[in-house]
Amino acid sequence: MASAQALPSQSVQPNQPMVETSDESYLYGQVKQPNQLQQGYVVFEQFGDTVVGASYYPRSEFRCFIGNFNSKSEALSGVMLAAMQTEQATVNIDLSSLHPINTLSQNDQRLLATCKQVAVNRQDQLPAQWQSVPSAWLQQ
């Protein structure tokens, strides 16, 4: 799978502002329709300043990440949660270049649950700014 940074640019505005106080889930894609083969998607959940999510292509592998959302630049930045090697792969996703999709599928929800669990399980291996994952994720 290509990295999330490789998603092509298509200028659109986010479908809604990011919420600071509660869980909100978002789905963005290279195209306006969900679950299209050979098209890249990013699904994530925001809780406060922290986001966790996955970049994926339908019927292919996915990659979990944890990071922050910058509302001014409409971008996600953070690290991949993959092998959690010494040198962590960075993530930079420009949401303004993707299409917002209002409905998350069961697969999107499953990816989010998996990535939140990975973040919880690897909490002590995360960079300091993300080591205190939201307590709400611990209850899922």
Buried (B, 14 or more C-beta within 10 A) or exposed (E): EEBBEEBEEEEBEBEEEBEEEEBBEBBBBBBEEBBBEEBBBBBBBBBBBBBBBBBBBBEEEBBBBBBBBEEEEBBBBBBBBEEBEEEBBEBEBBBBBBBBBEEBBEBBEBBBEBBBBBBBEBBEEBEEEBEEBBEEBEEE
